[in-house]
């Protein structure tokens, strides 16, 4: 698949993930939130919870769910810290990192609390 094809497939996967989260009662705050230190596919909120979501599309849901590397997680964590610094109204929210796995002809799989960060890495920004 070409780069343009991958880009289009990624956008479709993010749209499917966003709709699935909306059906679960989440409000999407940001899509493709980009910072110099990393990008977050989706940022969503429900009540006092903010979730930072990595969307992965693969041929099989299991492959997609396991596709986030440690390096990607660190970049998402840094971007989440930046997001929270830029949105002080969320300073008291609980935060979590989720993955939404997308595969063709399947309902997206929402992996809740897919990973946790070390509490001393971002002491003032991201709270679990």
MIDRENMI-283265 format. One line per field, with one value per residue (C-alpha): residue in three letters; z, y, x. Coordinates in steps of 0.25 Angstrom, whole numbers, plus 5000, padded with zeros to 4 digits. Each point is the difference from the previous one (the first is absolute). Example, Ala and Ser with C-alpha at 12.3 -4.5 7.8 and 13.67 -1.06 7.14 Angstrom:
BEGIN
residu = [ALA_SER]
w = [5031_4998]
v = [4982_5014]
u = [5049_5006]
REM end
This chain:
BEGIN
residu = [UNK_UNK_UNK_UNK_UNK_UNK_UNK_UNK_UNK_UNK_UNK_UNK_UNK_UNK_UNK_UNK_UNK_UNK_UNK_UNK_UNK_UNK_UNK_UNK_UNK_UNK_UNK_UNK_UNK_UNK_UNK_UNK_UNK_UNK_UNK_UNK_UNK_UNK_UNK_UNK_UNK_UNK_UNK_UNK_UNK_UNK_UNK_UNK_UNK_UNK_UNK_UNK_UNK_UNK_UNK_UNK_UNK_UNK_UNK_UNK_UNK_UNK_UNK_UNK_UNK_UNK_UNK_UNK_UNK_UNK_UNK_UNK_UNK_UNK_UNK_UNK_UNK_UNK_UNK_UNK_UNK_UNK_UNK_UNK_UNK_UNK_UNK_UNK_UNK_UNK_UNK_UNK_UNK_UNK_UNK_UNK_UNK_UNK_UNK_UNK_UNK_UNK_UNK_UNK_UNK_UNK_UNK_UNK_UNK_UNK_UNK_UNK_UNK_UNK_UNK_UNK_UNK_UNK_UNK_UNK_UNK_UNK_UNK_UNK_UNK_UNK_UNK_UNK]
w = [5000_4997_5010_4996_5002_5014_5003_4996_5007_5013_4999_4998_5012_5008_4996_5003_5014_5003_4996_5009_5012_4998_5001_5013_5005_4997_4994_4991_5004_4989_4988_4995_5011_4996_5008_4997_5010_4995_4995_5006_4990_5009_5013_5007_5013_5007_5014_5007_4992_4988_4991_4990_4989_4990_4989_4993_4987_4996_4993_5013_5013_5009_4991_5001_5015_5002_4990_5009_5003_5012_4992_4995_5014_5005_4988_5003_5015_4997_4991_5011_5010_4990_4997_5015_5002_4989_5006_5015_5001_5000_5011_5010_4990_5001_4987_4993_4988_4991_4987_4990_4990_4987_4990_4987_5001_5015_5012_5006_5012_5012_5008_5013_5008_4990_5008_5011_5002_5011_5010_5001_4985_4999_5014_4998_4987_4997_5012_4999]
v = [5000_5014_5011_5007_4987_4997_5015_4998_4986_5007_5011_4990_4992_5012_5004_4986_5001_5014_4995_4988_5009_5009_4988_4997_5014_5007_5014_5002_5012_4998_4992_4998_5010_5003_5006_5000_4989_4990_4998_4995_4994_5003_5007_4998_5003_4994_5006_5003_4990_5004_4989_5001_4990_4993_4994_4988_4994_4986_4988_4993_5007_4993_5005_5014_4999_4996_5010_5012_5000_5005_5012_5003_5000_5010_5009_4999_5003_5012_5005_4998_5008_5011_4999_5001_5012_5007_4997_5003_4998_4985_5001_4992_4989_4986_4996_4987_4994_4991_4993_4998_4989_5000_4988_4999_4996_5000_5008_5008_4994_5010_4997_5007_5005_4994_5005_5008_5010_5001_5010_5007_5002_5011_5004_5012_4997_4986_4993_4986]
u = [5000_5005_5003_4987_4992_5006_4996_4986_4999_5005_4990_4989_5004_5001_4986_4995_5007_4994_4986_5001_5005_4988_4991_5006_4997_5013_5002_5011_5009_5011_5004_5014_5005_5014_5011_5015_5002_4989_4986_4988_4989_4988_4998_4986_4993_4989_4997_5013_5008_5009_5005_5011_4998_5009_4993_5006_4995_5005_4994_4997_4995_5010_5011_4995_4998_5014_5007_5003_5015_5007_5006_4986_4994_5011_4997_4985_5003_5008_4989_4989_5009_5000_4985_4997_5009_4993_4986_5001_4985_5003_5011_4991_4995_5005_5008_5002_5006_4991_5002_4989_5003_4994_4999_4992_4986_5001_4994_5012_5006_5002_5012_4997_5012_5010_5012_5004_5011_5010_4995_5013_5002_4990_4996_4992_4994_4994_4992_4994]
REM end
